[in-house]
Amino acid sequence: MGIWSAKDADFVCIEPWHGITDSVQTTGKLEEKEGILSIGADDTFTAAWTVMTW
């Protein structure tokens, strides 16, 4: 999950993210990113994301 807001904005964004952060050894090349999920043009990917409140 990512939580962010633009400077001086009157909103906060809560985004569902899928993946992991880069390591310190990253090359910066997307195709070499650890944990990257790549699907074909005609393929689909489905994931679920739930926010629980108490």
DSSP file (Angstrom, degrees, kcal/mol; ACC not computed):
  #  RESIDUE AA STRUCTURE BP1 BP2  ACC     N-H-->O    O-->H-N    N-H-->O    O-->H-N    TCO  KAPPA ALPHA  PHI   PSI    X-CA   Y-CA   Z-CA
    1    1 A M              0   0    0      0, 0.0     2,-0.4     0, 0.0    13,-0.0   0.000 360.0 360.0 360.0 137.1    0.0    0.0    0.0
    2    2 A G  E     -A   15   0A   0     13,-2.7    13,-3.0     2,-0.0     2,-0.5  -0.957 360.0-168.4-115.4 134.9    1.2    3.5   -0.8
    3    3 A I  E     +A   14   0A   0     -2,-0.4     2,-0.3    11,-0.2    11,-0.2  -0.986  25.6 144.9-121.8 122.6    0.1    6.6    1.0
    4    4 A W  E     -A   13   0A   0      9,-2.0     9,-3.5    -2,-0.5     2,-0.3  -0.964  26.3-166.3-151.8 165.3    1.0    9.9   -0.5
    5    5 A S        -     0   0    0     -2,-0.3     2,-0.1     7,-0.2     7,-0.1  -0.980  28.6-112.3-152.0 147.3   -0.1   13.5   -1.1
    6    6 A A    >   -     0   0    0     -2,-0.3     3,-2.2     5,-0.2     5,-0.2  -0.470  55.1 -79.3 -75.5 154.1    1.1   16.3   -3.3
    7    7 A K  T 3  S-     0   0    0      1,-0.3    -1,-0.1    -2,-0.1     3,-0.1  -0.319 115.4  -0.6 -57.4 131.0    2.6   19.3   -1.6
    8    8 A D  T 3  S+     0   0    0      1,-0.2    -1,-0.3    -3,-0.1     2,-0.1   0.631  97.7 150.0  62.8  17.4   -0.2   21.6   -0.2
    9    9 A A    <   -     0   0    0     -3,-2.2    -1,-0.2     2,-0.1    -4,-0.0  -0.415  51.0-138.7 -77.0 155.6   -2.9   19.3   -1.5
   10   10 A D  S    S+     0   0    0     -3,-0.1     2,-0.3    -2,-0.1    -1,-0.1  -0.052  81.0  62.5-101.7  31.5   -6.2   18.9    0.2
   11   11 A F        -     0   0    0     -5,-0.2     2,-0.4     2,-0.0    -5,-0.2  -0.962  64.4-145.0-146.9 162.6   -6.2   15.1   -0.3
   12   12 A V        -     0   0    0     -2,-0.3     2,-0.4    -7,-0.1    -7,-0.2  -0.999  19.6-142.4-128.4 132.6   -4.3   12.0    0.6
   13   13 A C  E     -A    4   0A   0     -9,-3.5    -9,-2.0    -2,-0.4     2,-0.5  -0.810  10.6-168.2 -97.0 133.9   -4.0    9.1   -1.9
   14   14 A I  E     -A    3   0A   0     -2,-0.4   -11,-0.2   -11,-0.2    -2,-0.0  -0.972  17.8-176.3-119.0 112.7   -4.1    5.5   -0.7
   15   15 A E  E     -A    2   0A   0    -13,-3.0   -13,-2.7    -2,-0.5     2,-0.6  -0.896  28.0-126.8-116.9 137.3   -3.0    3.2   -3.5
   16   16 A P        -     0   0    0      0, 0.0     2,-0.3     0, 0.0    33,-0.0  -0.712  34.6-168.7 -77.0 122.0   -2.9   -0.6   -3.7
   17   17 A W        -     0   0    0     -2,-0.6     2,-0.4     2,-0.1     0, 0.0  -0.818  12.9-158.5-111.2 152.9    0.6   -1.5   -4.8
   18   18 A H        +     0   0    0     -2,-0.3     2,-0.3     2,-0.1    19,-0.2  -0.966  55.7  32.4-132.7 116.0    1.9   -4.9   -5.9
   19   19 A G  S    S-     0   0    0     -2,-0.4     2,-0.3    17,-0.1    16,-0.1  -0.908  78.0 -77.7 139.2-167.1    5.6   -5.6   -5.7
   20   20 A I        -     0   0    0     14,-0.4     3,-0.1    -2,-0.3    -2,-0.1  -0.896  41.6 -98.1-132.0 160.8    8.7   -4.8   -3.7
   21   21 A T        -     0   0    0     -2,-0.3     2,-0.1     1,-0.1    13,-0.1  -0.331  47.8 -92.6 -74.0 159.9   11.0   -1.9   -3.3
   22   22 A D        -     0   0    0      1,-0.1     2,-0.1    11,-0.1    -1,-0.1  -0.373  37.4-128.0 -68.3 151.0   14.4   -1.8   -5.1
   23   23 A S    >   -     0   0    0     -3,-0.1     3,-1.4     1,-0.1    -1,-0.1  -0.421  29.3-101.9 -88.6 174.0   17.5   -3.0   -3.3
   24   24 A V  T 3  S+     0   0    0      1,-0.3    -1,-0.1    -2,-0.1    -2,-0.0   0.699 122.2  58.3 -70.3 -17.5   20.6   -1.0   -3.0
   25   25 A Q  T 3  S+     0   0    0      2,-0.0    -1,-0.3     0, 0.0    -3,-0.0   0.306  78.6 135.2 -92.5   9.2   22.2   -3.1   -5.8
   26   26 A T    <   -     0   0    0     -3,-1.4     7,-0.1     1,-0.1    -4,-0.0  -0.197  49.4-151.2 -61.3 147.5   19.4   -2.2   -8.3
   27   27 A T        -     0   0    0      2,-0.2    -1,-0.1     5,-0.1     3,-0.1   0.629  35.4-123.5 -89.7 -15.7   20.5   -1.3  -11.9
   28   28 A G  S    S+     0   0    0      1,-0.3     2,-0.6     2,-0.1    -2,-0.1   0.406  70.5 129.8  86.1  -3.2   17.4    0.9  -12.4
   29   29 A K    >   -     0   0    0      1,-0.2     3,-1.8     3,-0.0     4,-0.4  -0.769  55.4-145.7 -89.1 122.9   16.4   -1.1  -15.4
   30   30 A L  G >  S+     0   0    0     -2,-0.6     3,-1.4     1,-0.3    -1,-0.2   0.871  98.1  56.9 -55.2 -41.7   12.7   -2.1  -15.2
   31   31 A E  G 3  S+     0   0    0      1,-0.3    -1,-0.3    -3,-0.1     5,-0.0   0.640 110.0  46.3 -68.7 -12.4   13.3   -5.4  -17.0
   32   32 A E  G <  S+     0   0    0     -3,-1.8    -1,-0.3     2,-0.1    -2,-0.2   0.370  82.4 128.6-106.3   1.8   15.9   -6.4  -14.3
   33   33 A K    X   -     0   0    0     -3,-1.4     3,-1.5    -4,-0.4     2,-0.2  -0.368  65.1-114.1 -64.7 131.7   13.8   -5.3  -11.3
   34   34 A E  T 3  S+     0   0    0      1,-0.2   -14,-0.4    -2,-0.1    -1,-0.1  -0.439  97.6  11.0 -64.3 133.4   13.5   -8.0   -8.6
   35   35 A G  T 3  S+     0   0    0      1,-0.2    -1,-0.2    -2,-0.2     2,-0.1   0.540  86.7 158.7  78.8   7.1   10.0   -9.4   -8.3
   36   36 A I    <   -     0   0    0     -3,-1.5     2,-0.6    -6,-0.1    -1,-0.2  -0.383  32.9-143.8 -67.2 140.8    8.7   -7.7  -11.4
   37   37 A L        -     0   0    0    -19,-0.2     2,-0.5    -2,-0.1    -1,-0.1  -0.931  18.6-174.6-107.1 121.4    5.5   -9.2  -12.9
   38   38 A S        -     0   0    0     -2,-0.6     2,-0.3    -7,-0.0    -2,-0.0  -0.969   2.7-179.5-120.0 127.9    5.4   -9.2  -16.7
   39   39 A I        -     0   0    0     -2,-0.5     6,-0.1     4,-0.1    -2,-0.0  -0.910  28.3-106.5-124.5 154.8    2.3  -10.4  -18.6
   40   40 A G    >   -     0   0    0     -2,-0.3     3,-1.3     4,-0.1    -1,-0.0  -0.207  36.8-100.5 -74.1 168.0    1.7  -10.6  -22.3
   41   41 A A  T 3  S+     0   0    0      1,-0.3    -1,-0.1     3,-0.0    -2,-0.0   0.811 123.9  38.4 -59.8 -33.1   -0.6   -8.2  -24.3
   42   42 A D  T 3  S+     0   0    0      2,-0.1    -1,-0.3     0, 0.0     2,-0.1   0.353 100.6  96.4-100.6   4.8   -3.5  -10.8  -24.3
   43   43 A D    <   -     0   0    0     -3,-1.3     2,-0.3     2,-0.0    -4,-0.1  -0.475  59.8-146.6 -90.5 164.3   -2.9  -12.0  -20.7
   44   44 A T        -     0   0    0     -2,-0.1     2,-0.4     2,-0.0    -4,-0.1  -0.922   4.8-158.0-128.1 157.3   -4.7  -10.9  -17.6
   45   45 A F        -     0   0    0     -2,-0.3     2,-0.4    -6,-0.1    -6,-0.0  -0.999   9.0-170.4-134.3 130.9   -3.6  -10.5  -14.0
   46   46 A T        +     0   0    0     -2,-0.4     2,-0.3     2,-0.0    -2,-0.0  -0.979  10.1 167.2-124.9 135.0   -6.0  -10.5  -11.1
   47   47 A A        -     0   0    0     -2,-0.4     2,-0.4     2,-0.0    -2,-0.0  -0.953  24.4-134.6-139.4 159.6   -5.2   -9.6   -7.5
   48   48 A A        -     0   0    0     -2,-0.3     2,-0.4     2,-0.0    -2,-0.0  -0.903  16.4-175.0-117.3 147.9   -7.2   -8.8   -4.4
   49   49 A W        -     0   0    0     -2,-0.4     2,-0.4     2,-0.0    -2,-0.0  -0.989   4.9-172.0-143.2 128.7   -6.6   -6.0   -1.9
   50   50 A T        -     0   0    0     -2,-0.4     2,-0.6     2,-0.0    -2,-0.0  -0.975  14.2-154.7-129.4 137.4   -8.5   -5.5    1.3
   51   51 A V        -     0   0    0     -2,-0.4     2,-0.4     2,-0.0    -2,-0.0  -0.954  17.3-160.7-108.1 122.5   -8.5   -2.7    3.8
   52   52 A M        -     0   0    0     -2,-0.6     2,-0.4     2,-0.0    -2,-0.0  -0.854   5.9-169.4-104.5 137.3   -9.6   -3.8    7.3
   53   53 A T              0   0    0     -2,-0.4    -2,-0.0     1,-0.1     0, 0.0  -0.934 360.0 360.0-122.3 150.3  -10.8   -1.3    9.9
   54   54 A W              0   0    0     -2,-0.4    -1,-0.1     0, 0.0    -2,-0.0   0.367 360.0 360.0-118.8 360.0  -11.4   -1.9   13.6
